[in-house]
Amino acid sequence: MSTGDFKIQDGKILLLRLGPMNGQVQTHRDKFVAPCRRGMWAFPYPFHEAFFYAHQWKKYIPKKFRLPKYPDRDEEDYEAKVNVYLDAKDAIDWDEYEIKLKEIKKRHQPKRFWYGGGFYSYIKPHVNEFDREWYWYESPRDYIAVAKKEIICDYKNKITYSNDHMQIFIPC
């Protein structure tokens, strides 16, 4: 059964994820901090944003295409480290890199899976406002009812809609 653009079957929602299919310890600490220490990120199918899972492809890139970390301005020998970075960047055959990346993307596609439990979402229940806070949904049906209204509201008000708004976090 399709609920708008969302796919739901037997009370489960079809999700999309690239990476391990089990809960991972969340180590990154930036503006997209997970609501709990262990879990996994996913997107409701067909809403997804490759920017959020592209780092999974990078781990398969051959070493000859990997750049050194770009130095911070306050690091000692900043200019020398920038030159090392730029020399490494100039040495890469970017056409070959694009071919390799295309092969990697073809081999490592996002996986689709059905999920029927609770999860966190950025979408506020009963309020059409996006604020980067996490909200708990007991079931996919509860989430879809709110998310569909959010999409319609954004469309009617001509607000640019972004797929990253749909990102969810499943605690494990």
N, C-alpha and C positions, 0 to 999 in steps of 0.2 A: 504494500500500500504506500502511496506517496502522499505526503502531507505538505502541499505547496511544493517547494523545492527539496524539503527534507524527506528522507526515506525512513519509514518506520514499519516494523513487522513484529508481531507478537509482543508489543510493548518495548521493543528495542529500537535504537536509532543506529543507522549506518554511519560509521565514523571512518576517518582516513588518517593514517599516521605513517611516517617514515622513521624507522629506527626500531629498537627492541620493543617487543610487545608485552613487556612486563614493567612494573614500576621501577623507576630509577631514582637514586638519590639526587636531588636537585642541588647543584653546586653553584650555578651562576647567580649572581646577586646584582642585577641591574633593575631597570624600571619594570621589567616583566617578571617579577619574583613570583614563584609558585606559592599557592596558598598554604601548602604544607610541605614537609621535607621530602617525602617519597611519593612518586606517582608518575603519570605520563601525560604528555600533551597530545591533543588530537583536534581534529576539525570535523564538524558534521559534513558528510558528503552532500552536495558537491562543493561546499564552501571551503576553500583552502588557500593558503598563501605560501608559496615555495620559499619565500624569504625566511620563514620560521623553521624550515627543516633542511635548508641547503647545507648547513654545517654537517649533516649526515653524509652528504656526497663527498665533502672535502676530505674525509678520513680515508677515502679510496684513491685520492689523487697521488700519483707517483711522486717520490721525494724530489725529483729534479724540477718539479713545478711548484714546490712549496717555498714561500718567501720567509725570510727571518721576520721576527716580530718588529714592527715599526717602533722605534724608540720614543720614549716620552721626552718632552723638551727639557725637563730638569735632570735627565740622566747625564752622567759623566761621559765625556767624549760623544756628545749628541751628534755633532756634524759628521764625525767619522762613521758612526753607526748608521746615519742616514745614507751616506755614500755607499756603505756595504749593502743596505737595503736596495738602493737604486741600481747598483751594479747587478745584483741578483735579479731584479725585475727586468732589466735590459737583456739579461742572458736567456730569459725564457722565450721559447718559440711559442707565441700565443696562438698561432693557428693549430699547432699540434696539441696544445692545451685544450682548445675548444673541441677538438676531435675526441680526445680522451674523456673530457667531461660529458660529452654526448653519449659515449659508450657507457659510462658509469651511470648516468641517469636512466639509460635504457635497461641496464641490469638491476638497478636498485630503485624500483618504483614504490611510491607510497602504497601501503597495504590498506585494504578496506576490511572492516570488521563490525559486527553487531554488538551493541552494548546496551544493557537494560538497567544498570544501577545508577546511583547518584553521582553527581559531579559538580564542579565549580564552573562558573561562567562569568564573563564581564557584563552580561546583559542583566540589567536591574529588573526584578519582578515588579510589574505594575507601574513602571516609570519609564518614559521614553527619553532616557538620557544616558550617555556613555561617560563613565568616569574612571575607568581602570581600577575599580574595586572588584573583589571577588564575591559572588553570590552563590549559595548552595541550592541545587535543584535535586529533589528526591527521585525524580524520574524523567526520562526523555520526553514524555507527554507534557509534563509541566513546562519544561524548557521550550519545547516547540511552540506551545500556545503563546508564550511571551515573545519568543524570537521572531515568529511570523509577524506579529504586530509591530515589532521593532523595524523589520524590513519595510513593511507597508508604510509606516510613519516616515521613515527616512526617504522613501521614494516620493511620497506625496509632498513632503516639505522640501524636496530637491536637495537634500543633504547628501553629499558624496558618501556612498556606502563602501566600507572596507571589509574584506574577508577576515582580517585579523580580529575584528570585533567578535567573530563567531568562535574563536579559539576556546577550547575547554580544557580543564585539567581533571584527570581521574586520579583520586588518591588511592594508593595501594599499601 
